Amino acid sequence: MHEATVAALAEAGFHRRYYDLCAKFPLRDCPPPSLKAKEVLAIFKGLGWTPTVVERGRAFAFEGSEAGLQREITVVIQGRETVEAFWSVGHGDSLIADTHCGTALRAVLHEGGQAPDPPYPRPIFCSMSELREILEEVMSLGQLAVGIAAQSGT
């Protein structure tokens, strides 16, 4: 990832928002909710998002292109309780892609901060309402990252 992209993401507070989300929804003792793909799709639809790819009811990709740039945000629900998010921007043979937790770590280190413990946290949900809140923020962060990466020239 270009240093200019990391700097812009740090300046935009990507890492603070992501780590705040993980702190709000940490690993804790709770039974995972019963999770059906149609329920997750309904949450995305309620947030104004329609996935272009759905894999096994656990991975949801949102793809698009604009001005010759391919853009993608992917959300994977792992183990019915953990949310992993990825983003990417590509143009021709050039591609920049990262996980939200990887982007947050790069941004905090760019600012001279310390890596959190664990260094790659992920938000954990215990209810469908928590999942909705997490998905809303990871999609917003994905849009932020994709927008900055596209402006930085991947």
C-alpha positions in Angstrom: 0.0 0.0 0.0 1.4 3.4 -0.9 2.5 5.5 2.0 0.2 8.4 0.8 -2.7 6.0 1.1 -1.7 4.9 4.7 -1.2 8.6 5.7 -4.6 9.6 4.3 -6.3 6.7 6.1 -4.6 7.6 9.3 -5.5 11.3 9.0 -9.1 10.2 8.3 -9.1 8.3 11.6 -9.7 4.8 10.0 -7.8 3.1 12.8 -9.5 4.9 15.6 -13.0 4.1 14.2 -12.1 0.4 13.6 -10.5 -0.1 17.1 -13.4 1.7 18.7 -15.8 -0.8 16.9 -13.7 -3.7 18.2 -13.6 -2.3 21.7 -17.4 -1.9 21.6 -17.9 -5.5 20.4 -15.1 -7.5 22.0 -14.8 -11.3 22.4 -17.0 -12.2 25.3 -19.0 -15.1 26.6 -22.3 -15.2 24.8 -24.1 -17.8 22.7 -23.8 -17.0 19.0 -27.1 -16.1 17.5 -28.9 -18.4 15.1 -27.7 -16.9 11.8 -29.3 -17.4 8.4 -28.0 -15.8 5.2 -31.4 -14.3 4.4 -31.3 -12.5 7.8 -27.9 -11.1 7.0 -29.1 -10.1 3.5 -32.0 -8.3 5.1 -29.6 -6.3 7.3 -27.5 -5.3 4.3 -30.7 -4.3 2.4 -31.9 -2.3 5.3 -28.6 -0.4 5.2 -29.0 0.2 1.5 -26.5 -2.4 0.3 -27.1 -5.3 -2.1 -24.2 -7.8 -2.4 -23.1 -8.7 -5.9 -21.7 -12.1 -4.7 -22.9 -14.3 -1.8 -20.8 -17.3 -1.0 -22.1 -20.0 1.3 -24.2 -17.5 3.2 -21.2 -16.2 5.1 -19.2 -14.1 2.6 -20.9 -11.0 1.0 -19.1 -9.0 -1.7 -20.0 -5.6 -2.9 -18.4 -4.8 -6.3 -18.5 -1.9 -8.6 -16.5 0.2 -11.0 -16.1 3.9 -11.5 -13.7 5.8 -13.8 -11.9 2.6 -14.7 -11.3 1.5 -11.1 -12.7 -1.7 -9.8 -13.8 -1.4 -6.2 -14.8 -4.1 -3.7 -15.8 -4.4 -0.1 -16.2 -8.0 1.2 -17.6 -9.0 4.6 -17.1 -12.5 5.9 -19.0 -13.8 9.0 -16.7 -16.4 10.7 -18.0 -18.9 13.2 -21.4 -17.2 13.4 -20.0 -14.4 15.6 -16.9 -12.7 14.1 -16.9 -10.1 11.3 -13.9 -9.9 9.0 -14.0 -7.2 6.4 -11.8 -6.6 3.3 -11.6 -3.8 0.8 -9.8 -3.4 -2.6 -9.3 -1.0 -5.5 -7.8 -2.1 -8.8 -6.9 -0.6 -12.1 -5.5 -2.8 -14.8 -2.7 -4.8 -13.3 -2.5 -2.6 -10.2 -4.4 -3.7 -7.1 -4.4 -2.5 -3.5 -6.3 -4.7 -1.0 -6.3 -5.2 2.7 -8.4 -6.3 5.6 -9.9 -3.6 7.9 -7.8 -4.9 10.8 -4.6 -4.7 8.6 -5.4 -1.2 7.5 -6.0 -0.1 11.1 -2.7 -1.5 12.1 -0.8 0.2 9.3 -2.5 3.5 10.1 -1.7 3.4 13.9 1.9 2.4 13.2 2.1 5.3 10.6 1.2 7.7 13.4 3.9 6.2 15.6 1.4 4.4 17.8 1.7 0.9 19.3 0.1 -2.1 17.8 -3.0 -3.2 19.9 -3.1 -6.5 21.7 -4.1 -8.6 19.8 -2.7 -6.8 16.7 -5.6 -7.8 14.4 -8.8 -7.5 16.4 -12.2 -8.2 14.9 -15.6 -7.2 16.2 -17.7 -10.0 17.7 -21.5 -10.0 17.8 -23.9 -11.7 20.2 -27.2 -10.6 18.6 -28.6 -9.6 15.2 -28.9 -5.9 16.4 -25.1 -6.0 17.2 -24.4 -7.5 13.8 -26.4 -4.7 12.1 -24.4 -2.0 14.0 -21.1 -3.7 13.1 -22.0 -4.1 9.4 -23.0 -0.5 9.2 -19.6 0.6 10.5 -17.5 -1.9 8.5 -19.3 -0.9 5.3 -18.7 2.8 6.1 -15.0 2.1 6.8 -14.8 0.1 3.6 -16.2 3.1 1.6 -13.7 5.3 3.3 -10.7 3.1 2.5 -11.9 2.5 -1.1 -12.4 6.2 -1.7 -9.0 7.2 -0.3 -7.2 4.4 -2.1 -8.9 5.4 -5.4 -7.8 9.1 -4.9 -4.3 8.1 -4.0 -3.9 6.2 -7.2 -3.9 2.8 -5.7 
